[in-house]
Amino acid sequence: MTSKRSTARTPMIVLAAAIVMALAVWIVINSANRGANSLDPAGTTEPAGSGSSAGDRVDSSSLPIELTNNSGSDQPLYIYIVGSSTTISSGDKLGYVDREGRFQLWPKADGTTPVDAPDVAIEGPAPGTTMTLHLPVGISGRIYYALGNKLHFGLVGAGDGTTGLIQPAPWDRADKNYATLFDWTEFTFTSNATSGTGLWANPTQVDQFAVPATVGVRGPDNAAADTGTLAPGGRAKVIETLSADPAWAKSVVRDESGRFLRVLAPGHATMAGLLAKDYLDAFIATAWSRYENSALTVIPNAQQPERKFFGRTVGDVMTFTDTSGTTVAAFARPSSADVWGCDGNLNGVGNTTLPNDQTVGPISRTVCAALTRGTLGSADTEPVTDAARFFTNTEGLNLYAKSVHAAMADGRAYAFPFDDVGAHESLVSQSDPSAMSITVQPLG
């Protein structure tokens, strides 16, 4: 699952994708041309698994990834780079990056019965050391890091004849990876004639909080930026805070020996029966009714303060008009599940998915962020951008997001799908990157 981003703020980020919280597994079905052999980023073919040294990588424009293991664990660290080609126009697009920095398409899968994907693990650096991998240009996906055990991926035939990838689902007890301690960073590394080369990367907590990682990028002048670093004791504090709250305690998942594995984000915790399905319902009802007698003003883009929308609630429906009085969007009162996933009724009346437009989509994102942060109902104008006002509600408090943000040294996180509303997300980007870095932080 990828972090949702507000297209009003970051229209170029290719990672932005709809998150369907009700899926038990994420089957990515993208198209790409498949020949008999795997396709490298430069367009030549080479058999999957064939060896080459880092010195003769196919794509000389690949980006170095400096991976550091500061976990403090003596268990082996395994790395996986999986994603979708942004340069292949049709057919199969899904693949992985091998140790030599080449993009390889997954083997062809037919039928609807999943089969095991080949083992494409890269042995990570030993504790306290750093290794360098290479990311070829033209990929959007995830970099997984797993401690102790390798991860299991699946392949399945898609309805359009392409191959789909089944990725680890840490919220599903039946998933082979459930008892493995792992996490991931999401990225897009792309190049085109219009926008040039660019890297966007974020250590996401949209699905879970498990293995903290600092993600950084350097530019051509060696200027560096990073995010995702925890404050001292931050990981333990998140675990302690949620474990101590009766409503949230079950979302803290441990293995049979009692070893901490993860805290599930509330949408997944709800689906797994670990958080009450109606947890937000009373808060949503109160916040929704607040705008029966006064309008909610939504200004989705801070760079366009004159572009305003006004919402009024009649019954269970909040209807928005623009400055001319024209109705532009309507939303039935959402359920808790709709808010956790920024989906369902928050797609707008008559829509099955969130519109990727410049009106309904931005209003929806703003309202979802306000409900998640607990500001809707207490504010006349959204988005509220002052973080000091977030998570101050008592009814329907999102303790997961509050704790994750509080644990971050820079206060930034992707603790829910549209955490970038108001620019509070954990994201690094660089239009001309010279290197990327991922540092697995101490688990103590």
C-alpha positions as CSV (number, residue, x, y, z in Angstrom):
1,M,0.0,0.0,0.0
2,T,1.3,3.4,-0.9
3,S,0.9,6.7,0.9
4,K,-1.7,8.9,-0.6
5,R,-0.6,12.5,-1.4
6,S,-2.6,15.6,-2.1
7,T,-2.3,16.2,-5.8
8,A,-3.0,19.9,-5.1
9,R,0.5,20.1,-3.5
10,T,2.5,17.4,-5.3
11,P,1.1,16.7,-8.7
12,M,4.4,15.2,-10.0
13,I,4.7,12.4,-7.4
14,V,4.0,9.2,-9.2
15,L,3.7,7.2,-6.0
16,A,0.3,8.8,-5.3
17,A,-2.2,5.9,-5.5
18,A,-5.5,5.0,-4.0
19,I,-5.2,2.9,-0.9
20,V,-7.9,0.2,-0.6
21,M,-7.9,-0.6,3.1
22,A,-10.3,-3.5,2.7
23,L,-7.9,-5.6,0.7
24,A,-6.3,-8.5,2.6
25,V,-3.4,-8.4,0.1
26,W,-2.1,-5.8,-2.2
27,I,-2.2,-7.2,-5.8
28,V,-0.6,-4.7,-8.0
29,I,-1.7,-5.3,-11.6
30,N,0.3,-3.1,-13.9
31,S,1.0,-3.6,-17.5
32,A,4.3,-4.1,-19.3
33,N,5.8,-5.8,-22.4
34,R,7.3,-9.1,-21.5
35,G,9.7,-11.0,-23.8
36,A,11.2,-14.4,-23.1
37,N,13.9,-12.7,-20.9
38,S,13.9,-10.0,-18.3
39,L,14.1,-6.4,-19.5
40,D,16.7,-4.0,-18.1
41,P,16.0,-0.3,-17.8
42,A,18.1,0.5,-21.0
43,G,15.8,-1.7,-23.1
44,T,18.2,-4.6,-23.7
45,T,17.4,-8.1,-22.6
46,E,19.3,-10.3,-20.3
47,P,18.3,-13.5,-18.6
48,A,17.0,-13.1,-15.1
49,G,19.5,-14.0,-12.5
50,S,22.5,-13.6,-14.8
51,G,25.4,-12.1,-13.0
52,S,27.3,-9.0,-13.6
53,S,29.5,-6.8,-11.4
54,A,28.4,-3.4,-10.1
55,G,31.0,-2.0,-12.5
56,D,29.2,-3.1,-15.6
57,R,25.6,-2.2,-14.6
58,V,23.4,-1.8,-17.6
59,D,22.1,1.6,-16.6
60,S,24.9,4.1,-15.9
61,S,22.3,6.6,-14.7
62,S,21.4,4.4,-11.7
63,L,21.2,6.0,-8.3
64,P,23.4,4.8,-5.4
65,I,21.5,3.7,-2.3
66,E,23.6,3.7,0.8
67,L,22.1,1.2,3.2
68,T,23.2,1.2,6.9
69,N,22.2,-1.3,9.5
70,N,22.1,0.4,12.9
71,S,19.3,-1.9,14.2
72,G,21.5,-3.3,16.9
73,S,20.1,-6.8,16.1
74,D,22.4,-9.7,15.4
75,Q,19.8,-11.2,13.0
76,P,20.5,-11.0,9.3
77,L,19.0,-8.1,7.4
78,Y,17.4,-8.8,4.0
79,I,16.7,-6.2,1.4
80,Y,14.1,-6.3,-1.5
81,I,13.6,-3.6,-4.1
82,V,10.3,-4.2,-5.9
83,G,8.2,-2.0,-8.1
84,S,6.7,-1.0,-11.4
85,S,8.6,0.3,-14.4
86,T,7.6,3.9,-15.3
87,T,9.2,3.6,-18.7
88,I,7.6,0.4,-20.1
89,S,4.4,1.5,-21.9
90,S,2.4,-1.8,-22.2
91,G,2.3,-5.3,-21.0
92,D,4.0,-6.4,-17.8
93,K,5.6,-3.7,-15.7
94,L,6.2,-5.3,-12.3
95,G,9.6,-6.5,-11.3
96,Y,12.5,-6.2,-8.9
97,V,16.0,-4.8,-8.8
98,D,18.8,-7.3,-8.4
99,R,22.1,-7.0,-6.6
100,E,23.8,-5.6,-9.6
101,G,21.3,-2.8,-9.9
102,R,19.3,-4.1,-12.9
103,F,15.5,-4.1,-13.2
104,Q,14.2,-7.6,-13.8
105,L,10.6,-8.5,-14.7
106,W,9.0,-11.2,-12.6
107,P,8.5,-14.6,-14.3
108,K,5.2,-15.0,-16.1
109,A,2.3,-16.2,-14.0
110,D,-0.9,-17.6,-15.4
111,G,-4.2,-18.3,-13.7
112,T,-5.8,-16.9,-10.6
113,T,-4.0,-19.2,-8.1
114,P,-1.0,-17.5,-6.6
115,V,2.4,-19.1,-6.9
116,D,5.5,-18.3,-4.9
117,A,7.7,-15.6,-6.5
118,P,11.4,-16.5,-6.8
119,D,13.7,-15.5,-3.9
120,V,15.1,-12.1,-4.9
121,A,16.5,-11.2,-1.4
122,I,19.7,-9.2,-1.2
123,E,21.7,-9.8,1.9
124,G,21.9,-6.6,3.7
125,P,24.8,-5.1,5.6
126,A,26.0,-6.6,8.9
127,P,25.2,-4.7,12.1
128,G,26.9,-1.4,12.2
129,T,28.0,-1.4,8.6
130,T,26.9,0.1,5.3
131,M,26.5,-1.3,1.8
132,T,25.8,0.3,-1.5
133,L,23.1,-0.8,-3.9
134,H,22.0,0.9,-7.1
135,L,18.5,1.9,-8.2
136,P,17.9,2.1,-12.0
137,V,16.0,5.1,-13.2
138,G,12.3,4.6,-14.1
139,I,10.9,2.7,-11.2
140,S,8.2,3.4,-8.6
141,G,7.8,1.0,-5.7
142,R,9.1,-0.2,-2.3
143,I,12.4,-1.0,-0.6
144,Y,11.7,-3.7,2.0
145,Y,14.0,-4.5,4.9
146,A,13.4,-7.7,7.0
147,L,15.2,-8.9,10.0
148,G,15.8,-12.6,10.8
149,N,13.7,-14.1,8.1
150,K,13.3,-13.6,4.3
151,L,10.0,-12.3,3.0
152,H,7.6,-14.2,0.8
153,F,6.0,-12.7,-2.3
154,G,3.5,-14.2,-4.6
155,L,2.7,-14.0,-8.3
156,V,-0.7,-14.3,-9.9
157,G,-2.1,-14.0,-13.4
158,A,-4.2,-10.8,-14.0
159,G,-7.3,-10.6,-16.0
160,D,-5.5,-8.6,-18.8
161,G,-2.9,-11.3,-19.3
162,T,-0.2,-9.6,-17.2
163,T,1.4,-10.8,-14.0
164,G,0.4,-9.4,-10.6
165,L,2.5,-9.2,-7.5
166,I,1.2,-10.2,-4.0
167,Q,3.2,-8.3,-1.4
168,P,3.5,-9.0,2.3
169,A,0.3,-8.2,4.3
170,P,1.4,-7.8,7.9
171,W,-2.2,-7.3,9.1
172,D,-3.2,-10.8,7.9
173,R,-2.5,-13.7,10.3
174,A,-2.5,-16.1,7.4
175,D,0.2,-14.2,5.6
176,K,3.5,-16.1,5.5
177,N,5.3,-12.9,6.7
178,Y,3.1,-12.3,9.7
179,A,5.7,-13.3,12.2
180,T,8.6,-11.5,10.5
181,L,9.8,-8.2,11.6
182,F,9.9,-6.0,8.5
183,D,9.1,-2.6,7.1
184,W,9.5,-0.6,3.9
185,T,10.3,2.7,2.3
186,E,8.3,3.9,-0.8
187,F,9.9,5.7,-3.7
188,T,9.7,6.9,-7.2
189,F,12.9,7.5,-9.2
190,T,11.9,8.7,-12.6
191,S,13.0,10.7,-15.6
192,N,11.2,12.3,-18.5
193,A,11.8,15.1,-21.0
194,T,9.3,17.4,-19.3
195,S,10.3,17.2,-15.6
196,G,13.8,15.7,-15.7
197,T,15.1,13.2,-13.3
198,G,13.6,13.1,-9.8
199,L,13.5,11.1,-6.6
200,W,10.7,11.1,-4.1
201,A,11.0,8.7,-1.0
202,N,9.1,8.3,2.3
203,P,9.3,5.9,5.2
204,T,5.6,5.2,5.5
205,Q,3.6,4.3,8.5
206,V,0.2,4.2,6.7
207,D,0.0,0.4,7.2
208,Q,2.1,-0.3,10.3
209,F,4.8,1.0,12.6
210,A,7.5,-1.6,12.9
211,V,11.2,-1.0,11.9
212,P,12.1,2.7,11.9
213,A,14.3,4.0,9.1
214,T,15.9,7.3,8.3
215,V,15.5,8.0,4.6
216,G,17.7,10.6,3.0
217,V,18.7,12.1,-0.4
218,R,21.7,14.1,-1.6
219,G,21.7,16.6,-4.4
220,P,24.4,17.3,-7.0
221,D,26.0,19.8,-4.6
222,N,26.0,17.1,-1.9
223,A,23.4,19.0,0.1
224,A,21.5,16.4,2.1
225,A,18.0,16.1,3.5
226,D,16.5,13.2,5.5
227,T,13.4,12.3,7.4
228,G,12.0,9.4,9.5
229,T,14.5,9.6,12.4
230,L,13.0,8.8,15.7
231,A,13.6,10.9,18.8
232,P,15.5,9.0,21.5
233,G,13.3,6.3,22.9
234,G,10.6,7.0,20.3
235,R,9.9,3.5,19.2
236,A,9.5,2.3,22.8
237,K,7.3,5.2,23.5
238,V,4.9,4.4,20.7
239,I,4.7,0.8,21.8
240,E,4.2,1.8,25.5
241,T,1.5,4.4,24.7
242,L,-0.6,2.2,22.6
243,S,-0.2,-0.8,24.8
244,A,-1.4,1.1,27.8
245,D,-4.7,2.2,26.2
246,P,-7.4,-0.4,26.4
247,A,-9.0,0.7,23.1
248,W,-5.7,0.4,21.2
249,A,-3.7,-2.2,23.1
250,K,-4.6,-5.1,20.7
251,S,-3.2,-3.2,17.8
252,V,0.2,-3.9,19.2
253,V,1.2,-7.2,17.7
254,R,3.7,-9.6,19.1
255,D,4.9,-13.0,18.2
256,E,4.4,-16.2,20.3
257,S,7.5,-15.4,22.3
258,G,6.3,-11.9,23.1
259,R,8.7,-10.1,20.8
260,F,7.3,-6.9,19.3
261,L,6.4,-7.1,15.6
262,R,4.4,-4.1,14.8
263,V,1.6,-1.7,15.6
264,L,-1.1,-1.9,13.0
265,A,-2.5,1.3,11.6
266,P,-6.1,1.7,12.7
267,G,-7.7,0.7,9.4
268,H,-5.9,-2.7,9.4
269,A,-6.4,-3.1,13.2
270,T,-10.1,-2.7,12.7
271,M,-10.3,-5.2,9.9
272,A,-8.3,-7.7,12.0
273,G,-10.7,-7.2,14.9
274,L,-8.2,-5.4,17.1
275,L,-9.9,-2.0,17.2
276,A,-13.6,-1.3,17.6
277,K,-15.3,-0.9,14.2
278,D,-17.2,2.1,15.4
279,Y,-14.3,3.8,17.2
280,L,-14.7,7.1,15.3
281,D,-18.5,7.0,14.7
282,A,-19.5,9.3,17.6
283,F,-16.8,11.8,16.8
284,I,-17.7,11.9,13.1
285,A,-21.4,12.4,13.9
286,T,-20.7,15.3,16.2
287,A,-18.2,16.9,13.8
288,W,-20.6,16.4,10.8
289,S,-23.5,18.1,12.6
290,R,-21.4,21.1,13.5
291,Y,-21.9,22.4,10.0
292,E,-25.7,22.3,10.0
293,N,-25.9,25.9,11.3
294,S,-22.6,27.3,9.9
295,A,-20.5,26.7,6.9
296,L,-17.2,24.9,6.7
297,T,-14.7,26.7,4.5
298,V,-12.2,24.5,2.7
299,I,-9.1,26.1,1.1
300,P,-7.4,23.0,-0.4
301,N,-4.3,24.8,-1.7
302,A,-2.4,27.4,0.4
303,Q,-1.0,28.8,-2.8
304,Q,-4.5,29.6,-4.1
305,P,-6.2,31.2,-1.0
306,E,-8.9,32.7,-3.2
307,R,-10.1,29.2,-4.3
308,K,-12.6,28.4,-1.6
309,F,-15.4,25.9,-1.1
310,F,-18.2,26.1,1.5
311,G,-19.8,23.0,3.0
312,R,-23.1,22.8,4.8
313,T,-24.7,19.7,6.3
314,V,-28.3,18.7,5.7
315,G,-29.2,15.4,7.3
316,D,-26.2,13.1,6.7
317,V,-24.9,14.9,3.6
318,M,-22.4,17.7,3.5
319,T,-22.7,19.6,0.3
320,F,-20.0,22.0,-1.0
321,T,-20.5,25.1,-3.2
322,D,-17.8,27.3,-4.8
323,T,-17.6,31.1,-4.5
324,S,-20.3,31.5,-7.2
325,G,-22.7,29.3,-5.3
326,T,-22.5,26.4,-7.7
327,T,-22.7,22.9,-6.1
328,V,-19.4,21.2,-6.7
329,A,-19.3,18.2,-4.4
330,A,-21.3,16.2,-1.8
331,F,-20.3,13.7,0.8
332,A,-22.5,11.4,2.8
333,R,-21.4,11.1,6.4
334,P,-18.5,8.6,6.5
335,S,-18.0,5.6,8.7
336,S,-14.9,5.0,10.8
337,A,-13.6,2.7,8.1
338,D,-14.1,5.4,5.5
339,V,-12.0,7.8,7.5
340,W,-9.2,5.3,8.3
341,G,-8.9,4.7,4.5
342,C,-9.9,8.1,3.2
343,D,-12.2,6.1,1.0
344,G,-15.9,5.0,0.8
345,N,-18.2,8.0,1.4
346,L,-15.3,10.3,1.3
347,N,-15.0,9.6,-2.4
348,G,-18.1,11.8,-2.9
349,V,-21.7,11.0,-3.7
350,G,-21.8,8.9,-6.8
351,N,-18.1,8.0,-6.9
352,T,-16.7,4.6,-6.2
353,T,-13.1,5.9,-6.0
354,L,-11.6,9.2,-5.1
355,P,-11.6,11.5,-8.1
356,N,-8.2,12.7,-9.2
357,D,-9.5,16.1,-10.1
358,Q,-8.9,19.6,-8.7
359,T,-12.2,20.0,-6.9
360,V,-13.8,16.9,-5.3
361,G,-10.4,15.2,-4.6
362,P,-8.8,18.1,-2.8
363,I,-12.0,18.7,-0.7
364,S,-12.1,15.0,0.2
365,R,-8.5,14.9,1.2
366,T,-8.9,18.0,3.4
367,V,-12.0,16.7,5.1
368,C,-10.4,13.3,5.7
369,A,-7.3,14.8,7.2
370,A,-9.5,17.0,9.5
371,L,-11.4,14.0,10.7
372,T,-8.3,11.9,11.3
373,R,-6.5,14.7,13.1
374,G,-9.6,15.6,15.2
375,T,-10.0,19.2,14.0
376,L,-13.2,18.9,12.1
377,G,-16.1,20.3,14.1
378,S,-13.9,22.7,16.1
379,A,-12.7,24.7,13.1
380,D,-14.5,27.0,10.7
381,T,-11.7,26.7,8.1
382,E,-9.8,23.6,6.9
383,P,-7.2,22.5,6.6
384,V,-5.9,23.4,10.1
385,T,-2.1,23.5,9.6
386,D,-1.0,24.2,13.1
387,A,0.2,20.8,14.4
388,A,-0.4,21.9,18.0
389,R,-4.1,21.7,17.3
390,F,-3.9,18.1,16.0
391,F,-5.1,15.1,18.1
392,T,-6.4,17.3,21.0
393,N,-9.9,15.8,20.8
394,T,-10.9,13.3,23.5
395,E,-13.7,11.5,21.6
396,G,-12.3,9.6,18.6
397,L,-8.7,10.4,19.3
398,N,-6.4,8.8,16.7
399,L,-3.8,7.7,19.2
400,Y,-1.8,5.8,16.6
401,A,-1.1,8.9,14.4
402,K,-0.6,11.1,17.5
403,S,2.0,8.7,18.9
404,V,3.8,8.2,15.6
405,H,4.2,11.9,15.0
406,A,5.3,12.5,18.5
407,A,8.0,9.9,18.2
408,M,9.6,11.6,15.1
409,A,12.5,13.9,15.7
410,D,11.2,16.3,13.0
411,G,7.5,15.6,13.8
412,R,6.8,14.4,10.3
413,A,5.2,11.1,9.4
414,Y,2.9,9.3,7.0
415,A,0.6,8.0,9.7
416,F,-2.5,8.1,7.5
417,P,-3.2,8.3,3.8
418,F,-3.3,12.1,3.4
419,D,-0.9,13.1,6.1
420,D,0.6,15.5,3.6
421,V,-2.3,17.9,3.9
422,G,-0.7,21.0,5.4
423,A,2.8,19.6,4.7
424,H,3.2,17.3,7.7
425,E,4.4,14.2,5.8
426,S,7.7,12.4,6.0
427,L,9.0,12.9,2.5
428,V,12.3,13.7,0.9
429,S,12.7,14.7,-2.7
430,Q,15.3,15.9,-5.1
431,S,15.0,16.9,-8.7
432,D,18.7,16.0,-9.4
433,P,19.7,13.3,-6.9
434,S,23.2,12.1,-6.5
435,A,22.5,9.4,-3.9
436,M,19.8,8.0,-1.7
437,S,20.3,6.6,1.9
438,I,18.3,4.3,4.2
439,T,19.5,3.8,7.7
440,V,17.7,1.1,9.8
441,Q,17.5,2.7,13.3
442,P,18.1,1.0,16.6
443,L,15.3,-1.3,17.8
444,G,16.0,-0.8,21.4
